[in-house]
């Protein structure tokens, strides 16, 4: 992505590319639910769990380049949606909020329901 060094994890849904904001050390689980891309980012060592919900109709506004590997470095210039864009919903649980809520051991489904994002 423009202005960033290194690579960013991305998910392609139909003709749109979403950058959910996964950082090193975080596990990620993602799925489609209704008209949303749902993301569960979890880093138990840092006592951090993040739920993000991306509306699928969001318009990509950030230039980026997709690479297909190192042997044949074909690429495509694209526009992406990022986790920082207006319209992305987010719930962050860290430190005391993480330990007091006991979300460390929750399944993806239980965590998602607990955040209030489930319909």
FIKEVO-531034 format. One record per atom (N, C-alpha, C, CB): residue number from 1; residue in three letters; atom name; x, y, z. Coordinates in steps of 0.1 Angstrom, whole numbers, padded with zeros to 4 digits. Each point is the difference from the previous one (the first is absolute). Glycine has a CB too. Example, Ala and Ser with C-alpha at 12.3 -4.5 7.8 and 13.67 -1.06 7.14 Angstrom:
! FIKEVO-531034
   pos   code   site    east   north      up
     1    Ala      N    0132   -0057    0078
     1    Ala     CA   -0009    0012    0000
     1    Ala      C    0009    0012    0000
     1    Ala     CB   -0019   -0012    0012
     2    Ser      N    0015    0023   -0019
     2    Ser     CA    0009    0011    0000
     2    Ser      C   -0008    0011    0008
     2    Ser     CB    0012   -0006   -0022
//
This chain:
! FIKEVO-531034
   pos   code   site    east   north      up
     1    Unk      N    0008   -0012    0000
     1    Unk     CA   -0008    0012    0000
     1    Unk      C    0009    0012    0000
     1    Unk     CB   -0019   -0012    0012
     2    Unk      N    0014    0022   -0018
     2    Unk     CA    0008    0013   -0001
     2    Unk      C    0003    0005    0014
     2    Unk     CB   -0010    0005   -0023
     3    Unk      N    0022   -0001    0025
     3    Unk     CA    0004    0005    0013
     3    Unk      C    0004   -0010    0010
     3    Unk     CB   -0015    0019   -0005
     4    Unk      N    0014   -0032    0002
     4    Unk     CA    0004   -0010    0010
     4    Unk      C    0011   -0009   -0006
     4    Unk     CB   -0024    0000    0009
     5    Unk      N    0033   -0003   -0001
     5    Unk     CA    0010   -0010   -0005
     5    Unk      C   -0004   -0014    0005
     5    Unk     CB    0018    0018    0001
     6    Unk      N   -0014   -0027   -0009
     6    Unk     CA   -0004   -0014    0003
     6    Unk      C   -0013   -0004   -0006
     6    Unk     CB    0013    0002    0021
     7    Unk      N   -0018   -0014   -0017
     7    Unk     CA   -0013   -0005   -0005
     7    Unk      C   -0010    0001    0011
     7    Unk     CB    0012   -0015   -0015
     8    Unk      N   -0025    0015    0010
     8    Unk     CA   -0011    0000    0009
     8    Unk      C   -0009   -0011   -0004
     8    Unk     CB    0001    0025    0003
     9    Unk      N   -0007   -0032    0007
     9    Unk     CA   -0009   -0011   -0002
     9    Unk      C   -0013    0006   -0007
     9    Unk     CB    0009   -0014    0020
    10    Unk      N   -0014    0007   -0030
    10    Unk     CA   -0013    0005   -0006
    10    Unk      C   -0009   -0011   -0003
    10    Unk     CB    0013    0019   -0010
    11    Unk      N   -0026   -0016    0008
    11    Unk     CA   -0010   -0010   -0003
    11    Unk      C   -0008    0006   -0012
    11    Unk     CB   -0002   -0008    0024
    12    Unk      N    0001   -0001   -0034
    12    Unk     CA   -0008    0005   -0012
    12    Unk      C   -0013   -0007    0000
    12    Unk     CB    0021    0003   -0013
    13    Unk      N   -0032    0006    0012
    13    Unk     CA   -0013   -0004    0000
    13    Unk      C   -0006    0005   -0013
    13    Unk     CB   -0003   -0001    0025
    14    Unk      N    0000   -0008   -0034
    14    Unk     CA   -0005    0004   -0014
    14    Unk      C    0010    0010   -0006
    14    Unk     CB   -0024   -0003    0007
    15    Unk      N    0020    0015   -0010
    15    Unk     CA    0009    0009   -0007
    15    Unk      C    0007    0010    0010
    15    Unk     CB   -0014   -0002   -0021
    16    Unk      N    0012    0000    0034
    16    Unk     CA    0006    0009    0010
    16    Unk      C    0011   -0006    0008
    16    Unk     CB   -0022    0012    0001
    17    Unk      N    0032   -0004    0003
    17    Unk     CA    0010   -0005    0009
    17    Unk      C    0000    0007    0013
    17    Unk     CB    0014   -0005   -0020
    18    Unk      N   -0014   -0002    0031
    18    Unk     CA   -0001    0006    0013
    18    Unk      C    0013   -0003    0008
    18    Unk     CB   -0025   -0003    0000
    19    Unk      N    0030    0013    0007
    19    Unk     CA    0012   -0002    0008
    19    Unk      C   -0005    0001    0015
    19    Unk     CB    0016    0011   -0018
    20    Unk      N   -0017   -0022    0024
    20    Unk     CA   -0006    0000    0014
    20    Unk      C    0009    0005    0011
    20    Unk     CB   -0013   -0019   -0008
    21    Unk      N    0026    0021    0005
    21    Unk     CA    0008    0006    0011
    21    Unk      C    0007   -0010    0009
    21    Unk     CB   -0014    0019   -0001
    22    Unk      N    0017   -0031   -0005
    22    Unk     CA    0006   -0011    0008
    22    Unk      C    0015    0004    0003
    22    Unk     CB   -0015   -0017   -0010
    23    Unk      N    0019    0016    0022
    23    Unk     CA    0014    0003    0004
    23    Unk      C    0007   -0013    0003
    23    Unk     CB   -0006    0023    0009
    24    Unk      N    0019   -0022   -0008
    24    Unk     CA    0008   -0012    0003
    24    Unk      C   -0004   -0005    0014
    24    Unk     CB    0019    0008   -0014
    25    Unk      N   -0020   -0021    0015
    25    Unk     CA   -0003   -0007    0013
    25    Unk      C   -0015   -0002    0001
    25    Unk     CB    0020    0011    0010
    26    Unk      N   -0029   -0004   -0018
    26    Unk     CA   -0014   -0002    0001
    26    Unk      C   -0005   -0012   -0008
    26    Unk     CB   -0002    0025    0004
    27    Unk      N   -0007   -0033    0002
    27    Unk     CA   -0007   -0009   -0008
    27    Unk      C   -0012    0007   -0007
    27    Unk     CB    0007   -0020    0015
    28    Unk      N   -0011    0015   -0026
    28    Unk     CA   -0011    0007   -0007
    28    Unk      C   -0010   -0011   -0004
    28    Unk     CB    0014    0019   -0008
    29    Unk      N   -0027   -0016    0010
    29    Unk     CA   -0011   -0008   -0005
    29    Unk      C   -0009    0010   -0008
    29    Unk     CB    0002   -0018    0019
    30    Unk      N   -0006    0014   -0031
    30    Unk     CA   -0009    0009   -0007
    30    Unk      C   -0010   -0008   -0008
    30    Unk     CB    0018    0017   -0002
    31    Unk      N   -0030   -0011    0000
    31    Unk     CA   -0011   -0007   -0006
    31    Unk      C   -0010    0011   -0005
    31    Unk     CB    0003   -0021    0014
    32    Unk      N   -0012    0016   -0023
    32    Unk     CA   -0011    0009   -0005
    32    Unk      C   -0013   -0003    0008
    32    Unk     CB    0011    0001   -0023
    33    Unk      N   -0017    0010    0027
    33    Unk     CA   -0013   -0001    0008
    33    Unk      C   -0009    0011   -0006
    33    Unk     CB    0011   -0010    0021
    34    Unk      N   -0021    0006   -0028
    34    Unk     CA   -0009    0010   -0006
    34    Unk      C    0008    0008   -0010
    34    Unk     CB   -0015    0001    0021
    35    Unk      N    0014    0012   -0019
    35    Unk     CA    0007    0009   -0009
    35    Unk      C    0013    0006    0006
    35    Unk     CB   -0022    0006   -0010
    36    Unk      N    0028   -0015    0018
    36    Unk     CA    0012    0005    0007
    36    Unk      C    0012   -0011   -0001
    36    Unk     CB   -0015    0013    0016
    37    Unk      N    0027   -0007   -0016
    37    Unk     CA    0012   -0008    0002
    37    Unk      C    0003    0001    0015
    37    Unk     CB    0009    0003   -0024
    38    Unk      N   -0009   -0014    0032
    38    Unk     CA    0002    0000    0014
    38    Unk      C    0014   -0005    0003
    38    Unk     CB   -0025   -0004    0004
    39    Unk      N    0032    0011    0005
    39    Unk     CA    0014   -0003    0003
    39    Unk      C    0001   -0001    0016
    39    Unk     CB    0008    0012   -0022
    40    Unk      N   -0001   -0023    0026
    40    Unk     CA    0003   -0002    0014
    40    Unk      C    0016   -0001    0001
    40    Unk     CB   -0022   -0012    0005
    41    Unk      N    0028    0023    0001
    41    Unk     CA    0014    0000    0002
    41    Unk      C    0003   -0002    0014
    41    Unk     CB    0003    0016   -0019
    42    Unk      N    0007   -0026    0022
    42    Unk     CA    0002   -0003    0014
    42    Unk      C    0015   -0002    0003
    42    Unk     CB   -0022   -0011    0000
    43    Unk      N    0027    0017    0010
    43    Unk     CA    0014   -0001    0005
    43    Unk      C   -0001   -0002    0015
    43    Unk     CB    0009    0015   -0019
    44    Unk      N   -0010   -0027    0024
    44    Unk     CA    0000   -0003    0014
    44    Unk      C    0012    0005    0008
    44    Unk     CB   -0015   -0019   -0005
    45    Unk      N    0027    0019   -0002
    45    Unk     CA    0012    0004    0007
    45    Unk      C   -0001    0015    0004
    45    Unk     CB    0013   -0018   -0012
    46    Unk      N   -0019    0026    0003
    46    Unk     CA   -0002    0014    0003
    46    Unk      C   -0013    0003    0007
    46    Unk     CB    0015    0005   -0020
    47    Unk      N   -0023   -0015    0023
    47    Unk     CA   -0013    0002    0006
    47    Unk      C   -0009    0009   -0009
    47    Unk     CB    0010   -0004    0023
    48    Unk      N   -0011    0001   -0036
    48    Unk     CA   -0007    0008   -0009
    48    Unk      C   -0009   -0008   -0010
    48    Unk     CB    0019    0016    0002
    49    Unk      N   -0031   -0012   -0003
    49    Unk     CA   -0009   -0007   -0010
    49    Unk      C   -0009    0011   -0006
    49    Unk     CB    0000   -0022    0013
    50    Unk      N    0000    0022   -0026
    50    Unk     CA   -0007    0010   -0008
    50    Unk      C   -0010   -0006   -0009
    50    Unk     CB    0020    0015    0001
    51    Unk      N   -0032   -0010   -0001
    51    Unk     CA   -0011   -0003   -0010
    51    Unk      C   -0002    0011   -0010
    51    Unk     CB   -0011   -0015    0017
    52    Unk      N    0012    0012   -0029
    52    Unk     CA   -0002    0010   -0011
    52    Unk      C   -0011   -0005   -0010
    52    Unk     CB    0024    0009    0003
    53    Unk      N   -0032    0001   -0007
    53    Unk     CA   -0011   -0004   -0009
    53    Unk      C    0000    0010   -0012
    53    Unk     CB   -0014   -0010    0019
    54    Unk      N    0017    0005   -0031
    54    Unk     CA    0001    0008   -0012
    54    Unk      C   -0012   -0002   -0008
    54    Unk     CB    0025   -0002    0000
    55    Unk      N   -0033    0013   -0003
    55    Unk     CA   -0011   -0001   -0010
    55    Unk      C    0006   -0003   -0014
    55    Unk     CB   -0014    0016    0014
    56    Unk      N    0008   -0027   -0020
    56    Unk     CA    0005   -0004   -0013
    56    Unk      C   -0001    0010   -0011
    56    Unk     CB   -0005   -0023    0007
    57    Unk      N   -0004    0033   -0005
    57    Unk     CA   -0003    0010   -0011
    57    Unk      C    0010    0012    0001
    57    Unk     CB   -0024   -0007    0000
    58    Unk      N    0033    0007    0010
    58    Unk     CA    0009    0011    0002
    58    Unk      C    0008    0002   -0013
    58    Unk     CB    0002   -0004    0025
    59    Unk      N    0000    0016   -0029
    59    Unk     CA    0008    0003   -0012
    59    Unk      C    0015    0001    0004
    59    Unk     CB   -0019    0013   -0010
    60    Unk      N    0027   -0021    0003
    60    Unk     CA    0015    0001    0003
    60    Unk      C    0005    0014   -0004
    60    Unk     CB    0002   -0025   -0004
    61    Unk      N    0007    0030    0013
    61    Unk     CA    0005    0013   -0003
    61    Unk      C    0015    0002    0002
    61    Unk     CB   -0021    0008    0008
    62    Unk      N    0028   -0019   -0006
    62    Unk     CA    0015    0000    0002
    62    Unk      C    0007   -0008   -0010
    62    Unk     CB   -0004    0003    0025
    63    Unk      N    0014    0003   -0032
    63    Unk     CA    0007   -0007   -0010
    63    Unk      C    0010   -0010    0007
    63    Unk     CB   -0002    0020   -0016
    64    Unk      N    0003   -0032    0009
    64    Unk     CA    0008   -0011    0005
    64    Unk      C    0004   -0008   -0012
    64    Unk     CB   -0011    0000    0023
    65    Unk      N    0021   -0009   -0020
    65    Unk     CA    0004   -0009   -0011
    65    Unk      C   -0001   -0015    0006
    65    Unk     CB    0016    0018   -0010
    66    Unk      N   -0022   -0026    0002
    66    Unk     CA   -0001   -0015    0003
    66    Unk      C    0012   -0007   -0007
    66    Unk     CB   -0025    0001    0004
    67    Unk      N    0032   -0009    0004
    67    Unk     CA    0011   -0008   -0006
    67    Unk      C   -0005   -0015    0001
    67    Unk     CB    0018    0017    0007
    68    Unk      N   -0013   -0025   -0017
    68    Unk     CA   -0004   -0014   -0001
    68    Unk      C    0011   -0009    0004
    68    Unk     CB   -0017    0006   -0017
    69    Unk      N    0027   -0001    0023
    69    Unk     CA    0011   -0009    0004
    69    Unk      C    0013    0005   -0003
    69    Unk     CB   -0015   -0019   -0003
    70    Unk      N    0026    0011    0006
    70    Unk     CA    0013    0005   -0002
    70    Unk      C    0006   -0006   -0013
    70    Unk     CB    0003    0002    0024
    71    Unk      N   -0007   -0014   -0029
    71    Unk     CA    0006   -0005   -0012
    71    Unk      C   -0004    0008   -0012
    71    Unk     CB   -0001   -0023    0011
    72    Unk      N   -0012    0025   -0012
    72    Unk     CA   -0005    0009   -0011
    72    Unk      C   -0007    0011    0007
    72    Unk     CB   -0003   -0019   -0017
    73    Unk      N    0010    0030    0018
    73    Unk     CA   -0006    0011    0008
    73    Unk      C   -0010    0009   -0008
    73    Unk     CB    0022    0000    0013
    74    Unk      N   -0032   -0007   -0019
    74    Unk     CA   -0010    0007   -0007
    74    Unk      C   -0008    0008    0011
    74    Unk     CB   -0002   -0018   -0019
    75    Unk      N   -0003    0029    0015
    75    Unk     CA   -0007    0008    0009
    75    Unk      C   -0012    0008   -0007
    75    Unk     CB    0021    0003    0014
    76    Unk      N   -0029    0002   -0005
    76    Unk     CA   -0012    0008   -0005
    76    Unk      C   -0001    0012    0009
    76    Unk     CB   -0012   -0021   -0010
    77    Unk      N    0010    0032    0004
    77    Unk     CA   -0003    0012    0008
    77    Unk      C   -0015    0000    0003
    77    Unk     CB    0019    0013   -0011
    78    Unk      N   -0023   -0011    0023
    78    Unk     CA   -0014   -0001    0004
    78    Unk      C   -0003    0012    0010
    78    Unk     CB    0000   -0026   -0003
    79    Unk      N   -0012    0027    0007
    79    Unk     CA   -0005    0009    0010
    79    Unk      C   -0005   -0010    0011
    79    Unk     CB   -0006    0020   -0016
    80    Unk      N    0009   -0016    0029
    80    Unk     CA   -0004   -0009    0011
    80    Unk      C   -0008    0008    0011
    80    Unk     CB    0020   -0014   -0005
    81    Unk      N   -0028    0007    0013
    81    Unk     CA   -0007    0005    0012
    81    Unk      C    0009   -0004    0011
    81    Unk     CB   -0023   -0002   -0010
    82    Unk      N    0026    0011    0020
    82    Unk     CA    0008   -0003    0011
    82    Unk      C   -0009    0001    0013
    82    Unk     CB    0021    0009   -0012
    83    Unk      N   -0015   -0015    0023
    83    Unk     CA   -0007    0000    0013
    83    Unk      C   -0001    0014    0006
    83    Unk     CB    0008   -0023    0003
    84    Unk      N   -0001    0033   -0009
    84    Unk     CA   -0001    0013    0005
    84    Unk      C   -0010    0009   -0007
    84    Unk     CB    0024   -0002    0006
    85    Unk      N   -0031   -0004   -0016
    85    Unk     CA   -0010    0008   -0007
    85    Unk      C   -0012    0002    0008
    85    Unk     CB    0009   -0010   -0021
    86    Unk      N   -0016    0022    0018
    86    Unk     CA   -0012    0003    0006
    86    Unk      C   -0011   -0010   -0005
    86    Unk     CB    0006    0024    0002
    87    Unk      N   -0013   -0030    0008
    87    Unk     CA   -0011   -0010   -0003
    87    Unk      C    0004   -0013    0005
    87    Unk     CB   -0006    0013   -0020
    88    Unk      N    0019   -0016    0023
    88    Unk     CA    0004   -0012    0006
    88    Unk      C   -0003    0000    0014
    88    Unk     CB    0018   -0003   -0017
    89    Unk      N   -0025   -0007    0022
    89    Unk     CA   -0003    0000    0015
    89    Unk      C    0010   -0008    0007
    89    Unk     CB   -0025    0002   -0005
    90    Unk      N    0028    0002    0017
    90    Unk     CA    0011   -0007    0007
    90    Unk      C   -0003    0000    0015
    90    Unk     CB    0016    0007   -0017
    91    Unk      N   -0013   -0019    0023
    91    Unk     CA    0000   -0001    0015
    91    Unk      C    0014   -0005    0004
    91    Unk     CB   -0026   -0005    0001
    92    Unk      N    0032    0012    0008
    92    Unk     CA    0014   -0003    0005
    92    Unk      C   -0001   -0004    0015
    92    Unk     CB    0011    0015   -0018
    93    Unk      N   -0005   -0026    0021
    93    Unk     CA    0001   -0005    0014
    93    Unk      C    0014   -0003    0003
    93    Unk     CB   -0023   -0010    0000
    94    Unk      N    0029    0018    0010
    94    Unk     CA    0014   -0002    0003
    94    Unk      C    0002    0002    0015
    94    Unk     CB    0007    0008   -0023
    95    Unk      N    0004   -0013    0028
    95    Unk     CA    0004    0001    0014
    95    Unk      C   -0012   -0004    0009
    95    Unk     CB    0016    0018   -0006
    96    Unk      N   -0020   -0009    0015
    96    Unk     CA   -0011   -0004    0010
    96    Unk      C   -0013   -0004   -0007
    96    Unk     CB    0011    0016    0016
    97    Unk      N   -0014   -0009   -0027
    97    Unk     CA   -0012   -0003   -0007
    97    Unk      C    0000   -0014   -0006
    97    Unk     CB   -0003    0024   -0005
    98    Unk      N    0015   -0029    0002
    98    Unk     CA    0002   -0013   -0006
    98    Unk      C   -0001   -0010    0011
    98    Unk     CB    0015    0009   -0017
    99    Unk      N   -0008   -0007    0028
    99    Unk     CA    0000   -0010    0011
    99    Unk      C   -0013   -0001    0008
    99    Unk     CB    0025    0003    0002
   100    Unk      N   -0031    0008    0000
   100    Unk     CA   -0013    0001    0008
   100    Unk      C   -0011   -0006   -0008
   100    Unk     CB    0008    0020    0012
   101    Unk      N   -0008   -0019   -0025
   101    Unk     CA   -0011   -0005   -0008
   101    Unk      C    0001   -0015   -0004
   101    Unk     CB   -0002    0023   -0009
   102    Unk      N    0014   -0029    0012
   102    Unk     CA    0003   -0014   -0002
   102    Unk      C   -0002   -0004   -0015
   102    Unk     CB   -0008   -0004    0023
   103    Unk      N    0012    0013   -0032
   103    Unk     CA   -0001   -0003   -0014
   103    Unk      C    0011   -0008   -0006
   103    Unk     CB   -0012    0021   -0002
   104    Unk      N    0023   -0023    0010
   104    Unk     CA    0011   -0008   -0005
   104    Unk      C   -0004   -0013   -0005
   104    Unk     CB    0015    0012    0016
   105    Unk      N   -0023   -0020   -0008
   105    Unk     CA   -0004   -0013   -0004
   105    Unk      C   -0012   -0001   -0008
   105    Unk     CB    0011   -0007    0020
   106    Unk      N   -0018    0018   -0024
   106    Unk     CA   -0012   -0001   -0007
   106    Unk      C    0003   -0005   -0015
   106    Unk     CB   -0010    0019    0014
   107    Unk      N    0000   -0027   -0018
   107    Unk     CA    0000   -0003   -0015
   107    Unk      C   -0002    0012   -0008
   107    Unk     CB   -0008   -0024    0005
   108    Unk      N    0010    0023   -0018
   108    Unk     CA   -0003    0011   -0009
   108    Unk      C   -0014    0004    0001
   108    Unk     CB    0018   -0007   -0015
   109    Unk      N   -0027   -0003    0015
   109    Unk     CA   -0014    0003    0000
   109    Unk      C   -0005    0006    0013
   109    Unk     CB   -0003   -0019   -0015
   110    Unk      N    0008    0014    0026
   110    Unk     CA   -0004    0006    0013
   110    Unk      C    0006    0015    0001
   110    Unk     CB    0000   -0023    0011
   111    Unk      N    0012    0025   -0015
   111    Unk     CA    0006    0013    0000
   111    Unk      C   -0008    0010   -0008
   111    Unk     CB    0023   -0010    0004
   112    Unk      N   -0027    0005   -0016
   112    Unk     CA   -0007    0009   -0009
   112    Unk      C   -0014    0004    0005
   112    Unk     CB    0012   -0011   -0019
   113    Unk      N   -0018    0001    0025
   113    Unk     CA   -0013    0002    0006
   113    Unk      C    0001    0010    0012
   113    Unk     CB   -0008   -0023   -0007
   114    Unk      N    0019    0021    0015
   114    Unk     CA    0002    0008    0012
   114    Unk      C    0003    0015   -0004
   114    Unk     CB    0009   -0020    0011
   115    Unk      N   -0003    0022   -0023
   115    Unk     CA    0003    0014   -0004
   115    Unk      C   -0013    0008   -0004
   115    Unk     CB    0022   -0008   -0008
   116    Unk      N   -0033    0000    0005
   116    Unk     CA   -0012    0007   -0005
   116    Unk      C   -0001    0001   -0015
   116    Unk     CB    0000    0012    0022
   117    Unk      N    0010   -0017   -0029
   117    Unk     CA   -0001    0001   -0015
   117    Unk      C   -0009   -0010   -0006
   117    Unk     CB    0023    0008    0001
   118    Unk      N   -0026   -0019    0006
   118    Unk     CA   -0009   -0010   -0006
   118    Unk      C   -0014    0005   -0001
   118    Unk     CB    0014   -0018    0009
   119    Unk      N   -0020    0014   -0020
   119    Unk     CA   -0014    0005   -0002
   119    Unk      C   -0010   -0009    0008
   119    Unk     CB    0006    0009   -0023
//
